[in-house]
Amino acid sequence: ESSGGAGGQLRMALVTATVLRRNGRRAILSVESTLDIPDGALLERAKLSKPRLNAGYNEAIQIQAARQLTNSAPDLDAITAALQQATDRILGRSGAKVLLGTVMVT
């Protein structure tokens, strides 16, 4: 058990990015996510780092949207990996698992 007490989940802000459709029109990629953090101390660190996490997630999703093939479904594995990498970098260590919620292009 961690010295920081019980862990939990931290719901993250909705992240959006613009993607181009084949016809040249723009669409919006929306990604909901939650962090599952069993370590209480890391959960507190994540709560304090939420503005930085939100900024990192926005950057990661912008990059993923730019890489998305026209009219293809979002690559959930790539999105998860990008958000996980941003999370680990911002928190300074692993231990917070990214869980995707709704991911859609509208």
Phi and psi restraints in degrees (value plus and minus 20) as a CYANA .aco file:
   2 SER   PHI     -97.9   -57.9
   2 SER   PSI     136.7   176.7
   3 SER   PHI     -95.2   -55.2
   3 SER   PSI     -33.0     7.0
   4 GLY   PHI    -106.2   -66.2
   4 GLY   PSI     -17.2    22.8
   5 GLY   PHI      70.2   110.2
   5 GLY   PSI    -186.8  -146.8
   6 ALA   PHI     -90.9   -50.9
   6 ALA   PSI     125.9   165.9
   7 GLY   PHI    -107.3   -67.3
   7 GLY   PSI    -181.3  -141.3
   8 GLY   PHI     152.5   192.5
   8 GLY   PSI    -177.8  -137.8
   9 GLN   PHI    -136.8   -96.8
   9 GLN   PSI     128.9   168.9
  10 LEU   PHI    -146.8  -106.8
  10 LEU   PSI      92.0   132.0
  11 ARG   PHI     -95.7   -55.7
  11 ARG   PSI     111.1   151.1
  12 MET   PHI    -117.4   -77.4
  12 MET   PSI     140.8   180.8
  13 ALA   PHI     -87.4   -47.4
  13 ALA   PSI     130.2   170.2
  14 LEU   PHI     -81.9   -41.9
  14 LEU   PSI     113.2   153.2
  15 VAL   PHI    -133.2   -93.2
  15 VAL   PSI     115.3   155.3
  16 THR   PHI    -149.7  -109.7
  16 THR   PSI     134.9   174.9
  17 ALA   PHI    -171.1  -131.1
  17 ALA   PSI     135.5   175.5
  18 THR   PHI    -109.2   -69.2
  18 THR   PSI     115.4   155.4
  19 VAL   PHI    -145.2  -105.2
  19 VAL   PSI     132.0   172.0
  20 LEU   PHI    -116.3   -76.3
  20 LEU   PSI     116.5   156.5
  21 ARG   PHI    -111.2   -71.2
  21 ARG   PSI     145.8   185.8
  22 ARG   PHI     -77.7   -37.7
  22 ARG   PSI     -54.4   -14.4
  23 ASN   PHI     -99.8   -59.8
  23 ASN   PSI     -15.2    24.8
  24 GLY   PHI      70.2   110.2
  24 GLY   PSI     -29.8    10.2
  25 ARG   PHI     -96.3   -56.3
  25 ARG   PSI     134.9   174.9
  26 ARG   PHI    -114.0   -74.0
  26 ARG   PSI     128.7   168.7
  27 ALA   PHI    -152.6  -112.6
  27 ALA   PSI     146.8   186.8
  28 ILE   PHI    -132.5   -92.5
  28 ILE   PSI     106.7   146.7
  29 LEU   PHI    -112.7   -72.7
  29 LEU   PSI     101.9   141.9
  30 SER   PHI    -135.8   -95.8
  30 SER   PSI     113.9   153.9
  31 VAL   PHI    -152.1  -112.1
  31 VAL   PSI     102.2   142.2
  32 GLU   PHI    -121.5   -81.5
  32 GLU   PSI     122.3   162.3
  33 SER   PHI    -170.5  -130.5
  33 SER   PSI     139.2   179.2
  34 THR   PHI    -156.0  -116.0
  34 THR   PSI     125.7   165.7
  35 LEU   PHI    -120.2   -80.2
  35 LEU   PSI     110.5   150.5
  36 ASP   PHI    -121.4   -81.4
  36 ASP   PSI      94.6   134.6
  37 ILE   PHI    -149.8  -109.8
  37 ILE   PSI      79.9   119.9
  38 PRO   PHI     -89.8   -49.8
  38 PRO   PSI     -44.2    -4.2
  39 ASP   PHI    -106.4   -66.4
  39 ASP   PSI      98.2   138.2
  40 GLY   PHI     -80.3   -40.3
  40 GLY   PSI     -59.9   -19.9
  41 ALA   PHI     -85.6   -45.6
  41 ALA   PSI     -60.2   -20.2
  42 LEU   PHI     -89.2   -49.2
  42 LEU   PSI     -55.0   -15.0
  43 LEU   PHI     -81.1   -41.1
  43 LEU   PSI     -63.9   -23.9
  44 GLU   PHI     -83.2   -43.2
  44 GLU   PSI     -60.4   -20.4
  45 ARG   PHI     -82.0   -42.0
  45 ARG   PSI     -61.8   -21.8
  46 ALA   PHI     -84.6   -44.6
  46 ALA   PSI     -60.5   -20.5
  47 LYS   PHI     -81.3   -41.3
  47 LYS   PSI     -62.9   -22.9
  48 LEU   PHI     -89.5   -49.5
  48 LEU   PSI     -47.1    -7.1
  49 SER   PHI    -114.2   -74.2
  49 SER   PSI     -13.1    26.9
  50 LYS   PHI     -74.9   -34.9
  50 LYS   PSI     -62.3   -22.3
  51 PRO   PHI     -80.3   -40.3
  51 PRO   PSI     -60.4   -20.4
  52 ARG   PHI     -89.0   -49.0
  52 ARG   PSI     -58.7   -18.7
  53 LEU   PHI     -82.6   -42.6
  53 LEU   PSI     -65.0   -25.0
  54 ASN   PHI     -79.1   -39.1
  54 ASN   PSI     -63.2   -23.2
  55 ALA   PHI     -84.5   -44.5
  55 ALA   PSI     -62.9   -22.9
  56 GLY   PHI     -84.2   -44.2
  56 GLY   PSI     -58.7   -18.7
  57 TYR   PHI     -86.6   -46.6
  57 TYR   PSI     -61.4   -21.4
  58 ASN   PHI     -78.9   -38.9
  58 ASN   PSI     -65.8   -25.8
  59 GLU   PHI     -82.4   -42.4
  59 GLU   PSI     -65.0   -25.0
  60 ALA   PHI     -82.3   -42.3
  60 ALA   PSI     -61.2   -21.2
  61 ILE   PHI     -92.4   -52.4
  61 ILE   PSI     -54.6   -14.6
  62 GLN   PHI     -79.9   -39.9
  62 GLN   PSI     -64.0   -24.0
  63 ILE   PHI     -84.7   -44.7
  63 ILE   PSI     -64.6   -24.6
  64 GLN   PHI     -83.5   -43.5
  64 GLN   PSI     -59.1   -19.1
  65 ALA   PHI     -84.4   -44.4
  65 ALA   PSI     -58.7   -18.7
  66 ALA   PHI     -87.1   -47.1
  66 ALA   PSI     -49.2    -9.2
  67 ARG   PHI    -105.2   -65.2
  67 ARG   PSI     -35.5     4.5
  68 GLN   PHI     -86.4   -46.4
  68 GLN   PSI     113.9   153.9
  69 LEU   PHI     -90.9   -50.9
  69 LEU   PSI     124.6   164.6
  70 THR   PHI     -76.5   -36.5
  70 THR   PSI     112.0   152.0
  71 ASN   PHI      41.2    81.2
  71 ASN   PSI      -1.3    38.7
  72 SER   PHI    -119.5   -79.5
  72 SER   PSI     138.8   178.8
  73 ALA   PHI     -90.5   -50.5
  73 ALA   PSI     130.5   170.5
  74 PRO   PHI     -79.4   -39.4
  74 PRO   PSI     122.1   162.1
  75 ASP   PHI    -104.3   -64.3
  75 ASP   PSI      76.7   116.7
  76 LEU   PHI     -83.2   -43.2
  76 LEU   PSI     -56.4   -16.4
  77 ASP   PHI     -84.1   -44.1
  77 ASP   PSI     -63.5   -23.5
  78 ALA   PHI     -87.4   -47.4
  78 ALA   PSI     -59.3   -19.3
  79 ILE   PHI     -84.0   -44.0
  79 ILE   PSI     -67.3   -27.3
  80 THR   PHI     -79.9   -39.9
  80 THR   PSI     -65.8   -25.8
  81 ALA   PHI     -82.1   -42.1
  81 ALA   PSI     -61.6   -21.6
  82 ALA   PHI     -85.4   -45.4
  82 ALA   PSI     -62.7   -22.7
  83 LEU   PHI     -88.8   -48.8
  83 LEU   PSI     -57.5   -17.5
  84 GLN   PHI     -84.8   -44.8
  84 GLN   PSI     -62.3   -22.3
  85 GLN   PHI     -82.3   -42.3
  85 GLN   PSI     -63.8   -23.8
  86 ALA   PHI     -83.4   -43.4
  86 ALA   PSI     -61.7   -21.7
  87 THR   PHI     -81.1   -41.1
  87 THR   PSI     -70.7   -30.7
  88 ASP   PHI     -81.8   -41.8
  88 ASP   PSI     -59.5   -19.5
  89 ARG   PHI     -86.3   -46.3
  89 ARG   PSI     -66.4   -26.4
  90 ILE   PHI     -90.3   -50.3
  90 ILE   PSI     -58.4   -18.4
  91 LEU   PHI    -102.0   -62.0
  91 LEU   PSI     -32.6     7.4
  92 GLY   PHI      64.2   104.2
  92 GLY   PSI     -19.9    20.1
  93 ARG   PHI    -188.7  -148.7
  93 ARG   PSI     147.5   187.5
  94 SER   PHI    -101.8   -61.8
  94 SER   PSI     153.5   193.5
  95 GLY   PHI     108.6   148.6
  95 GLY   PSI     -33.2     6.8
  96 ALA   PHI    -131.2   -91.2
  96 ALA   PSI      94.6   134.6
  97 LYS   PHI    -113.1   -73.1
  97 LYS   PSI     109.1   149.1
  98 VAL   PHI    -100.2   -60.2
  98 VAL   PSI     107.3   147.3
  99 LEU   PHI    -135.7   -95.7
  99 LEU   PSI     102.0   142.0
 100 LEU   PHI     -99.5   -59.5
 100 LEU   PSI     123.0   163.0
 101 GLY   PHI    -122.6   -82.6
 101 GLY   PSI    -149.8  -109.8
 102 THR   PHI     -94.6   -54.6
 102 THR   PSI     111.9   151.9
 103 VAL   PHI    -146.4  -106.4
 103 VAL   PSI     100.3   140.3
 104 MET   PHI    -168.7  -128.7
 104 MET   PSI     137.6   177.6
 105 VAL   PHI    -135.5   -95.5
 105 VAL   PSI     103.0   143.0
